[in-house]
């Protein structure tokens, strides 16, 4: 039967760091868009042959659900 090791306290720093990170995200949230974004002509449909423009040798895959 394995011995149970005493708690080292190494994980105590994780939660304050997580809270600090999340508070930064909350403070930055007014900078994020909260509505639709018009991408205009920046988005084009992918070719039906599976190729990716400007990336020779790469192919896209269609995931069927």
N, C-alpha and C positions, 0 to 999 in steps of 0.2 A: 504494500500500500504506500503511495507516494506521500512524502511529508508536505504539510501545508506551510508555505512560507509566510512570514509576517508581512503585513502591508508595508511597502517601502515608501509610499507617499510620492512616488515618481509621477503619478497621473494627476496630481493636484494642480499643476500649472496649466493643464489642458483647458479646463473650463474657463478660467479668466481670459486666456488667449482667444478662445472661441467667442466669448461675449464681446471682447474688444473688436474682433473682426466683424461680427454682425452689427455692432453699433456703427462702424465705419460704413458698411453697406447701407444702413438706414439713413445715415447722414448724406450719402450720395444719391439716394433715391429721387430727389427732386430733379436731378440731372437726366434721369432715364425717361424716355418717351412713355406716355401713358395712353397713347392712342394709336391709330393706324399710321404706318410709315409708308409714304409713296416712294417706291424705288424706281419708278419711271421706266426708262429703257435699260436700266442696269441689269435687269433679270430677263433672261431669254430661255425658252424651252430647250431641253437637251435633245440632240438628234436621236431619231428612232433607231439608228444602227448601233447605239450603245457607246459611241465615241464621245470624248470630251474635248471640246474646242481648246486649242492652245496647250494641250497636254497629250502629245503623241505617245501611244502605247498604253494609255490609261483608258479604262472602260467603266461605265456606270452600270449598276445592277438594279433592276426593278424588283422590289420586294412585294410579293403577292400575299395579301392577307386573306 
